[in-house]
Amino acid sequence: MKRLLVPARSSREVVAGLIFALSIAIPVAGIAQTPVAGLVPASIAEVGPTPATEIVPAPVAGNAPAPAAVFAPLDWQGKLLFHAESAYGPWSVAGIAAYAGFLQEIDSPKEWGQGGDAYAERVASTLGWAGIHGVLAFSLDSTLHEDPRYYRSQSAGFWRRSAHALRGTLLTRTDAGGETVSVWRIGSAYGAAYLSNLWYPARLDTAGQGFLDGSVTLGFGFVSNLGVEFWPDIKSKLFHRK
């Protein structure tokens, strides 16, 4: 999302923004995706043209470890669907509308003023950012053969699982099953920040602001991973489902 932090805002507004982001991002991230325990990827692309499939190994007698599960990589159509849903899926659009309302409430950027036209401008701006971010992410992960899906942790414990979510923000699985720096996520975060700054007021169209916005986007990615990691557990407790 754009414009969570700008230098002119007070610390009170920053805290309010963080609370707002956390309050909507964790449940939305979990509800919008369908995670499966273990290493099965939580991704809208599971229903895409080339869904991820798991080859579950047969139980091994004794204490010998079972062989690792094998997953089919996403083709370009699956990645396109993944990023399209992430940018403009129903939950994403609802989040964009709510976020634009939050920006309207704190009058950011102040040059856009208030009223219906100002709100529409903030919605259009955030929609534009989402589109740029999605195009860059798709271009990068398709070209570099990176897998954009988040894989839930097999470990137990809050801190270990949170560390896994952070690791999944900075690193990503490759189509070949390895792991590498998440160029698709980092590149799209900062690229979309700098490009979308072009239509903002001049005082916000700076290199420093672009770096700040890109870092905030990575923070949202981490929060989204936390949502996918923990929401199934929270949901099962809330609704007493196993």
C-alpha positions in Angstrom: 0.0 0.0 0.0 1.1 3.6 -0.6 1.5 6.5 1.7 1.5 4.8 5.1 4.4 7.0 6.2 5.4 10.5 5.1 7.8 12.8 6.9 5.1 15.4 7.6 3.0 13.1 9.7 2.9 13.0 13.5 4.0 9.9 15.4 0.3 9.6 16.5 -0.7 9.2 12.8 2.1 6.7 12.2 1.0 4.5 15.1 -2.6 4.7 13.9 -1.6 3.7 10.5 0.4 0.7 11.7 -2.5 -0.5 13.9 -4.9 -0.1 11.0 -2.6 -2.0 8.7 -2.1 -4.9 11.1 -5.8 -5.1 12.0 -6.9 -5.7 8.4 -3.8 -7.3 6.8 -3.6 -10.4 9.0 -7.2 -11.7 8.7 -7.5 -10.6 5.1 -4.3 -12.3 4.1 -5.5 -15.5 5.7 -9.0 -15.4 4.4 -8.0 -14.5 0.9 -5.8 -17.5 0.6 -6.2 -21.2 1.4 -3.1 -22.4 3.2 -2.5 -26.1 3.9 -0.4 -27.4 6.7 3.2 -28.3 6.1 4.9 -27.2 2.9 1.9 -27.0 0.7 1.8 -23.5 -0.8 -0.9 -21.1 0.2 -1.8 -19.5 -3.1 -4.7 -18.5 -5.2 -2.7 -20.0 -8.0 -3.6 -23.5 -6.7 -6.7 -23.1 -8.8 -4.9 -21.7 -11.8 -4.0 -23.4 -15.0 -1.1 -25.3 -13.4 -2.1 -26.0 -9.8 0.6 -27.0 -7.3 0.3 -30.7 -6.6 1.8 -32.6 -3.8 3.2 -36.1 -4.1 2.8 -37.4 -0.6 5.3 -40.1 0.3 4.2 -43.3 1.8 4.8 -43.7 5.6 8.3 -45.1 6.4 8.6 -47.8 9.0 10.7 -47.2 12.0 12.4 -43.8 12.7 13.7 -43.3 9.1 12.5 -39.9 7.7 10.1 -39.8 4.9 11.3 -38.4 1.6 10.4 -34.8 0.9 7.2 -33.9 -0.9 7.5 -32.8 -4.5 5.6 -29.8 -5.9 4.9 -28.8 -9.4 6.1 -25.3 -10.3 3.8 -22.6 -11.5 3.8 -21.9 -15.2 3.5 -18.3 -16.4 -0.3 -18.5 -16.5 -0.4 -19.6 -12.9 1.9 -16.7 -11.9 -0.2 -14.3 -13.8 -3.4 -15.4 -12.0 -1.6 -15.2 -8.7 -0.5 -11.6 -9.1 -3.8 -10.6 -10.7 -5.7 -11.9 -7.8 -3.2 -10.3 -5.4 -3.7 -6.9 -7.0 -7.4 -6.9 -7.9 -9.1 -9.8 -6.2 -12.2 -9.1 -4.1 -10.3 -8.9 -0.8 -7.6 -6.7 -2.3 -10.1 -4.2 -3.8 -11.9 -4.1 -0.4 -8.6 -3.4 1.3 -7.8 -0.7 -1.2 -11.1 1.0 -0.6 -10.7 0.9 3.1 -7.1 2.1 2.9 -8.1 5.1 0.7 -10.7 5.9 3.4 -8.0 5.9 6.0 -5.8 8.2 3.8 -8.9 10.5 3.4 -9.3 10.6 7.2 -5.8 11.7 7.9 -5.8 14.0 4.8 -2.8 12.4 3.0 -1.6 13.8 0.7 -3.0 17.1 1.9 -2.8 18.6 -1.6 -5.6 16.4 -2.7 -8.0 17.8 -0.2 -11.3 16.2 1.0 -14.7 15.2 -0.6 -15.8 12.6 -3.0 -13.4 13.6 -5.8 -10.4 13.4 -3.4 -11.5 10.0 -2.2 -11.8 8.8 -5.8 -8.3 10.1 -6.5 -6.9 8.2 -3.6 -8.7 5.0 -4.6 -7.4 5.4 -8.2 -3.9 6.1 -7.0 -3.8 3.0 -4.9 -5.3 0.9 -7.7 -2.6 2.2 -10.0 0.1 1.3 -7.5 -1.4 -2.2 -7.2 -1.3 -2.7 -11.0 2.3 -1.5 -11.3 3.3 -3.7 -8.4 1.6 -6.7 -9.9 3.1 -6.2 -13.4 6.6 -5.9 -12.0 6.2 -8.9 -9.7 4.9 -11.1 -12.5 7.7 -9.9 -14.9 10.4 -10.6 -12.3 9.3 -14.0 -11.0 8.5 -15.3 -14.5 11.8 -14.1 -15.9 13.9 -15.3 -13.0 11.9 -18.5 -12.4 11.0 -17.6 -8.8 7.9 -19.0 -7.0 5.8 -16.2 -5.5 3.8 -18.5 -3.2 4.3 -18.6 0.6 4.9 -22.0 2.2 3.8 -22.4 5.8 6.3 -23.5 8.3 6.7 -27.1 9.5 8.0 -25.9 12.9 6.1 -25.3 16.1 6.3 -22.2 18.3 5.3 -18.6 17.7 8.8 -17.2 17.3 10.1 -19.9 14.9 7.0 -19.5 12.7 7.3 -15.7 12.8 11.0 -16.0 11.8 9.9 -18.3 8.9 7.4 -15.7 7.8 10.2 -13.1 7.8 12.5 -15.4 5.9 9.7 -16.0 3.4 9.6 -12.2 2.8 13.3 -11.9 1.9 13.9 -15.3 0.3 11.7 -17.2 -2.1 11.5 -20.7 -3.5 12.6 -21.2 -7.1 10.7 -23.1 -9.8 13.4 -25.8 -9.5 12.7 -26.2 -5.8 15.7 -24.3 -4.4 15.8 -21.0 -2.5 17.1 -17.6 -3.5 16.8 -13.9 -2.7 13.3 -12.7 -3.4 14.1 -10.4 -6.3 10.4 -10.5 -7.4 9.2 -9.1 -4.1 12.0 -6.6 -3.4 12.1 -5.4 -7.0 8.4 -4.9 -7.3 8.1 -3.2 -3.9 10.7 -0.5 -4.6 9.9 -0.3 -8.4 6.2 0.3 -7.8 7.0 2.9 -5.1 9.3 5.0 -7.3 7.0 4.7 -10.4 3.8 5.6 -8.6 5.4 8.6 -6.9 5.4 10.3 -10.3 1.7 11.3 -9.9 2.1 12.4 -6.3 2.8 16.0 -5.3 6.4 17.1 -5.9 7.3 17.1 -2.2 6.6 13.4 -2.1 8.3 12.5 -5.4 11.8 12.0 -3.9 14.3 9.1 -3.8 14.0 9.0 0.0 10.2 8.8 -0.1 10.4 6.1 -2.7 12.7 4.0 -0.5 10.5 4.5 2.5 7.4 3.5 0.6 9.1 0.4 -0.8 10.2 -0.6 2.7 6.6 -0.2 3.9 5.5 -2.5 1.1 7.9 -5.1 2.2 6.6 -4.7 5.7 3.1 -5.4 4.4 4.4 -8.5 2.7 5.8 -9.7 6.0 2.4 -9.0 7.7 0.7 -10.9 4.9 2.9 -13.9 5.5 2.2 -13.8 9.2 -1.5 -13.8 8.3 -1.2 -16.9 6.1 1.0 -18.6 8.7 -1.2 -18.1 11.7 -4.7 -17.3 10.5 -5.7 -21.0 10.1 -4.8 -21.6 13.7 -6.7 -18.5 14.9 -9.7 -19.4 12.8 -9.8 -23.0 14.2 -9.8 -21.6 17.7 -12.4 -18.9 17.0 -14.8 -21.3 15.3 -13.7 -24.4 17.1 -12.8 -26.2 13.9 -10.1 -28.8 13.6 
